[in-house]
Amino acid sequence: MPGKTVPNDLSVGQMAERAGVPVSTLHFYEAEGLIRSWRTDANHRRYDRRELRRVAIIKVAQSVGVPLSEIREVLDRLPRERAVSARDWAEAAAPWRAMLEERIALLTRLRDQMGHCIGCGCLSLDSCPLYNAQDRLGGTGPGPRRWTGSREERA
């Protein structure tokens, strides 16, 4: 499409408005290889309308904390020469299922247990007789074991 204007293509301003992002965000996504544009003979940047779907995927994935590198991996699995079908999307996004389920489980644990650490008033994660007697979790590894440890440690 370089050099030619296609009836359904979008200028950078139209693309930004329709996608709900600043023009600078489109330029960033393009520099990162997440979306593509081309230049007309007058050197105006144009976007295929199908790039709107890619921007929507990026925005939603970023809103739940998916890193751009993982977003790129999924977008790279999607066809560029035609509209993305439901099947294309299901196949491309399949690797996210386990990651998102783990994230949902972590957020659920955080929501359900966060108040417990300060609920009794002792504020001691090392010696809490209810949740970490004799600091037994400290011997299983570093970090927040109740959040990121094995299933047994999280129980």
MIZAGU-504480 format. One record per atom (N, C-alpha, C): x, y, z; residue in one letter. Coordinates in steps of 0.02 Angstrom, whole numbers, padded with zeros to 5 digits, always signed. Atoms other than C-alpha are relative to their C-alpha. Example, Ala and Ser with C-alpha at 12.3 -4.5 7.8 and 13.67 -1.06 7.14 Angstrom:
2
+00045-00059+00000a;+00615-00225+00390a;+00045+00060+00000a;-00042-00059-00003s;+00684-00053+00357s;-00039+00055+00037s;
This chain:
155
+00039-00060+00000m;+00000+00000+00000m;+00041+00064+00000m;-00039-00061-00002p;+00145+00121+00010p;-00014+00044-00060p;+00011-00049+00052g;+00111+00278-00087g;-00073+00010-00019g;+00069-00004+00021k;-00073+00243-00116k;-00046+00011+00060k;+00051-00008-00051t;-00224+00298-00017t;-00055-00049-00015t;+00052+00050+00007v;-00351+00161+00011v;-00063+00028+00033v;+00062-00031-00026p;-00535+00207+00041p;-00011-00010+00074p;+00013+00012-00071n;-00542+00129+00215n;+00060+00011+00045n;-00057-00012-00043d;-00372+00183+00278d;-00013+00061+00043d;+00009-00054-00049l;-00352+00307+00420l;+00063+00042+00005l;-00057-00044-00014s;-00242+00458+00446s;+00021-00013+00072s;-00023+00011-00069v;-00140+00460+00606v;-00048+00031+00050v;+00048-00032-00045g;-00263+00581+00685g;-00064-00040+00007g;+00061+00041-00001q;-00413+00475+00636q;+00012-00065+00040q;-00017+00061-00034m;-00326+00319+00699m;+00003+00012+00076m;-00007-00016-00071a;-00283+00400+00866a;-00069+00013+00031a;+00067-00015-00027e;-00460+00466+00890e;-00041-00064+00006e;+00041+00062+00000r;-00542+00301+00843r;+00025-00051+00051r;-00029+00048-00047a;-00422+00197+00949a;-00001+00025+00072a;+00002-00027-00067g;-00435+00314+01098g;+00069+00006+00032g;-00068-00009-00026v;-00248+00342+01115v;+00030+00062-00032v;-00034-00056+00031p;-00134+00490+01085p;+00041-00022-00061p;-00041+00013+00059v;-00040+00502+00921v;+00068-00027+00021v;-00066+00023-00024s;+00122+00478+01019s;-00002-00074+00018s;+00006+00071-00017t;+00058+00309+01078t;+00002-00042-00064t;-00002+00036+00064l;+00029+00254+00898l;+00072-00003-00026l;-00070-00001+00022h;+00206+00307+00855h;+00042-00049+00041h;-00036+00046-00043f;+00272+00210+01004f;-00015-00072-00019f;+00019+00068+00019y;+00174+00053+00959y;+00032-00019-00067y;-00031+00014+00065e;+00238+00067+00782e;+00075-00012+00007e;-00072+00008-00010a;+00418+00089+00838a;+00016-00067+00033a;-00008+00064-00034e;+00396-00067+00946e;-00020-00059-00045e;+00019+00054+00046g;+00333-00166+00795g;-00067-00031+00014g;+00065+00028-00018l;+00159-00191+00867l;-00053+00015-00053l;+00046-00020+00054i;+00066-00099+00727i;+00041+00025-00058i;-00035-00023+00060r;+00109-00043+00551r;-00039+00057-00032r;+00030-00053+00042s;+00077+00109+00443s;+00038+00003-00065s;-00037-00013+00061w;+00132+00167+00273w;-00005+00074-00015w;-00001-00071+00020r;+00166+00334+00190r;-00030+00008-00069r;+00028-00017+00066t;+00069+00412+00047t;+00054+00034-00041t;-00047-00037+00043d;+00155+00497-00099d;+00015+00069+00029d;-00009-00065-00033a;+00131+00658+00001a;+00033-00007+00069a;-00035+00016-00063n;+00223+00576+00148n;-00045+00004+00061n;+00047+00002-00057h;+00067+00565+00257h;-00005-00072+00025h;+00005+00066-00031r;+00059+00420+00378r;-00072-00024-00005r;+00067+00030+00006r;-00089+00304+00348r;+00000-00069+00034r;+00009+00065-00033y;-00156+00152+00442y;-00057-00038-00032y;+00054+00044+00019d;-00257+00006+00383d;-00049-00003+00059d;+00051+00001-00052r;-00421+00005+00481r;+00007-00062+00045r;-00008+00061-00040r;-00379-00173+00539r;+00050+00010+00058r;-00047-00013-00054e;-00240-00099+00648e;-00036+00021+00064e;+00039-00018-00059l;-00378-00037+00764l;-00007-00058+00048l;+00007+00060-00042r;-00402-00214+00826r;+00064-00013+00038r;-00064+00011-00033r;-00218-00229+00865r;+00009+00050+00058r;-00006-00050-00054v;-00221-00067+00965v;-00047-00019+00058v;+00047+00020-00053a;-00375-00129+01060a;+00030-00058+00041a;-00031+00057-00035i;-00284-00292+01103i;+00056+00025+00045i;-00055-00027-00039i;-00132-00195+01161i;-00026+00035+00063i;+00027-00038-00057k;-00235-00078+01271k;-00029-00046+00054k;+00031+00044-00049v;-00334-00217+01354v;+00054-00042+00035v;-00053+00041-00031a;-00181-00327+01381a;+00042+00041+00048a;-00039-00043-00045q;-00082-00182+01455q;-00039+00016+00063q;+00040-00018-00059s;-00227-00140+01571s;+00000-00055+00053s;-00004+00054-00049v;-00209-00311+01653v;+00072-00020+00014v;-00069+00010-00018g;-00020-00300+01662g;+00041-00046-00045g;-00039+00042+00046v;+00035-00403+01511v;+00055+00043-00030v;-00055-00039+00027p;+00208-00342+01459p;-00003+00003-00077p;+00001-00009+00073l;+00231-00275+01282l;+00034-00058-00036l;-00034+00056+00034s;+00351-00418+01241s;-00048-00058-00010s;+00048+00054+00007e;+00212-00544+01273e;-00057+00019-00047e;+00051-00024+00047i;+00086-00438+01179i;+00025-00008-00071i;-00030+00006+00066r;+00204-00434+01030r;-00001-00073-00024r;+00000+00070+00019e;+00219-00624+01032e;-00068-00022-00025e;+00067+00018+00022v;+00031-00642+01018v;-00018+00035-00065v;+00016-00036+00061l;+00012-00507+00887l;+00038-00028-00060l;-00039+00029+00055d;+00149-00588+00784d;-00031-00064-00028d;+00034+00061+00023r;+00040-00744+00772r;-00062+00015-00041r;+00061-00018+00035l;-00105-00648+00695l;+00015+00019-00073l;-00011-00018+00070p;-00125-00628+00507p;-00003+00075-00011p;+00001-00071+00017r;-00090-00458+00432r;-00036+00013-00066r;+00026-00009+00067e;-00155-00487+00256e;-00076-00003-00004e;+00073+00004-00001r;-00337-00510+00309r;-00025+00015+00070r;+00030-00012-00065a;-00457-00476+00451a;+00012-00061+00045a;-00011+00053-00049v;-00424-00577+00609v;-00066-00034+00015v;+00061+00037-00016s;-00552-00714+00636s;+00000-00020+00074s;+00004+00024-00069a;-00613-00781+00802a;+00048-00058+00011a;-00046+00057-00006r;-00513-00939+00769r;+00073+00023+00003r;-00068-00028-00002d;-00355-00839+00731d;+00016+00025+00070d;-00011-00030-00066w;-00375-00746+00895w;+00006-00055+00053w;-00002+00053-00051a;-00411-00903+00997a;+00067-00037-00002a;-00064+00035+00006e;-00255-00989+00930e;+00058+00043+00022e;-00055-00045-00018a;-00143-00837+00951a;+00002+00014+00075a;+00003-00020-00070a;-00202-00797+01127a;+00002-00059+00048a;+00001+00059-00043a;-00202-00976+01193a;+00055+00001+00053a;-00052-00001-00051p;-00033-00953+01281p;-00016+00047+00059p;+00017-00046-00054w;-00110-00813+01385w;-00046-00032+00052w;+00051+00028-00045r;-00242-00926+01463r;+00031-00019+00068r;-00030+00022-00064a;-00128-01005+01596a;+00027+00060+00038a;-00028-00059-00033m;-00040-00840+01632m;-00056+00042+00031m;+00055-00040-00026l;-00205-00748+01654l;-00035-00036+00058l;+00031+00038-00056e;-00278-00887+01763e;+00043+00005+00063e;-00045-00007-00057e;-00124-00879+01876e;-00006+00071+00029e;+00007-00069-00022r;-00141-00690+01884r;-00066+00011+00038r;+00065-00005-00033i;-00325-00703+01928i;+00003-00033+00069i;-00006+00035-00064a;-00284-00829+02065a;+00041+00042+00050a;-00042-00042-00043l;-00147-00715+02135l;-00039+00060+00024l;+00040-00058-00020l;-00262-00564+02135l;-00056-00019+00048l;+00053+00024-00045t;-00400-00665+02217t;+00029-00013+00070t;-00033+00011-00065r;-00280-00722+02355r;+00017+00066+00034r;-00018-00065-00027l;-00219-00545+02378l;-00062+00034+00029l;+00062-00031-00023r;-00397-00479+02392r;-00026-00034+00063r;+00030+00037-00054d;-00453-00616+02510d;+00043-00003+00063d;-00044+00009-00057q;-00299-00622+02624q;+00036+00063+00022q;-00040-00059-00015m;-00227-00448+02624m;-00014+00027+00070m;+00016-00026-00066g;-00318-00393+02781g;+00021-00044+00057g;-00018+00046-00053h;-00266-00546+02878h;+00067+00018+00033h;-00066-00015-00028c;-00087-00487+02901c;-00003+00055+00052c;+00005-00054-00049i;-00142-00332+02995i;-00063-00006+00042i;+00063+00007-00035g;-00309-00395+03057g;+00006-00011+00074g;-00006+00015-00072c;-00245-00456+03225c;+00038+00055+00036c;-00036-00055-00031g;-00135-00304+03256g;+00073-00013+00015g;-00070+00014-00019c;+00031-00394+03282c;+00049+00025-00053c;-00041-00024+00056l;+00100-00340+03111l;+00065-00038-00009l;-00061+00039+00005s;+00230-00478+03121s;-00010-00059-00046s;+00003+00057+00046l;+00249-00592+02972l;+00049-00055+00020l;-00049+00049-00022d;+00399-00677+03052d;-00026-00047+00054d;+00019+00041-00057s;+00317-00737+03210s;-00075-00007+00009s;+00072+00005-00006c;+00131-00736+03174c;-00020-00072+00016c;+00017+00068-00019p;+00063-00888+03267p;-00054-00030-00044p;+00054+00026+00042l;-00083-00903+03146l;+00023-00015-00071l;-00016+00007+00071y;-00003-00881+02976y;+00072-00022-00015y;-00070+00017+00014n;+00183-00913+02996n;+00036-00018+00065n;-00030+00021-00065a;+00223-01001+03160a;+00073-00019-00009a;-00072+00012+00002q;+00411-01007+03195q;+00032+00017-00068q;-00026-00022+00065d;+00440-00922+03027d;+00014-00059-00047d;-00011+00060+00041r;+00421-01091+02939r;+00002+00017-00075r;-00001-00017+00071l;+00390-01005+02771l;+00068+00030-00020l;-00065-00028+00015g;+00559-00917+02783g;+00050-00052-00024g;-00045+00053+00021g;+00645-01084+02760g;-00016-00029-00069g;+00019+00029+00065t;+00555-01120+02596t;+00021+00043-00059t;-00022-00042+00055g;+00627-00977+02496g;-00012+00073+00013g;+00006-00072-00010p;+00636-00789+02476p;-00068+00027-00024p;+00058-00036+00025g;+00497-00666+02447g;-00064-00017+00036g;+00066+00009-00032p;+00312-00667+02489p;-00027-00070-00014p;+00017+00070+00012r;+00289-00856+02503r;-00075-00012-00001r;+00072+00010-00001r;+00105-00842+02544r;-00033+00021-00065r;+00029-00024+00063w;+00076-00754+02378w;+00030-00037-00060w;-00033+00026+00060t;+00204-00830+02260t;+00029-00070+00009t;-00030+00066-00013g;+00258-00994+02342g;-00040-00056-00029g;+00035+00060+00023s;+00200-01170+02311s;-00072+00001+00026s;+00070+00005-00021r;+00018-01218+02331r;-00005-00013+00075r;+00001+00016-00072e;+00057-01289+02504e;+00017+00062+00042e;-00020-00060-00037e;+00142-01128+02559e;-00056+00052-00001e;+00054-00050+00006r;-00006-01025+02498r;-00062-00020+00039r;+00060+00024-00036a;-00132-01132+02592a;-00004+00028+00070a;
